[in-house]
Amino acid sequence: MSKLLEIDGASKFFRVREGLFSAAKILRAVSRVSLEIAQGESVGLVGESGCGKSTLGKMACGLLAPDEGQILFQGKVLPPAGAGSWAAGRIQMIFQDPASSLDPRMKAAASVAEPLRAAGMAKKEALEKADEILILTGLTGMGGRYPHQFSGGQKQRIAIARAIVARPDLIICDEPVSALDASVQAQILNLLKDMRERYSPAYLFVSHALPVIGFICQRIYVMYLGQIVETGSREQLFSRAAHPYTRALMAASPGGDEAWRVGQDLKKLPPPLYGELPSPLDPPSGCRFHPRCPEARDICEREEPPFKDMGAGWRARCFFAGQ
């Protein structure tokens, strides 16, 4: 499959102050990350809160520009997001909080039609297409309502309808179900899967929940403290993850735990993940995961591990991957 999105060694820095009179420090939110998404592919990005997932997602759609490296969309450098961009409408984003992503003064149909209107479509035609998408997302006859008249799950359906109406090539899903109840999460995930089967957009699905990622994604990138630490297919990571952090996430995840246990020796299951995520203002030396890693050795503290190729597109940033 041809490459749709290619992130090549991208980094993002922020200047922050810890106190009113303190000197500014550099927070390296994303550090030399490379990632690829093919046409029509569903790719997951998973990791703890604060690891840089959402920042990377905003870079992937042009809302943030990389400070190092580059981001290519269909072989061309991705410009900043905006109505005047040549990529406008071809990349859409679904945010974590549907309430804050919808204009409270706009009716649902008008909100869904907004990308079409920005592309120059006549108002009547845009509203007709918006109503068609609202029917597909289970909101038949609700286009005349305002956001406050919908539940959280219904608001997210509006956000999905707005993202899909312009038939984009890529949709960035930034924790789209984390604020919803479990039963509503399942409905939204099934809807996203149906929309992908119907319109074939590629997905970059950002989440901290491995079961969610495993349900909808074919390939997975695991992120820790601004770096990608492992990448591979869903089957590779769920059956025999090579990085200690990925294995700890599996063991700590409801559902993901059971998937990982299939065919495993219960006596050899990874221990739980202890401790807090270190500050990106002062990341650990060597391997960034070594202060929390149950398998860390002296070399892990001294040197940063390179990626180890496990074959078939499966790679892990660990000195002892596969041992």
Helices and strands as residue ranges (DSSP letters): E 3-16, E 25-38, E 42-46, H 53-60, E 68-73, E 76-77, E 91-94, H 98-101, H 108-118, H 123-136, G 147-149, H 152-164, E 170-174, H 182-199, E 202-207, H 210-216, E 219-224, E 227-233, H 234-240, H 244-252, H 256-261, G 266-268, G 290-292, H 298-302, E 308-311, E 314-316
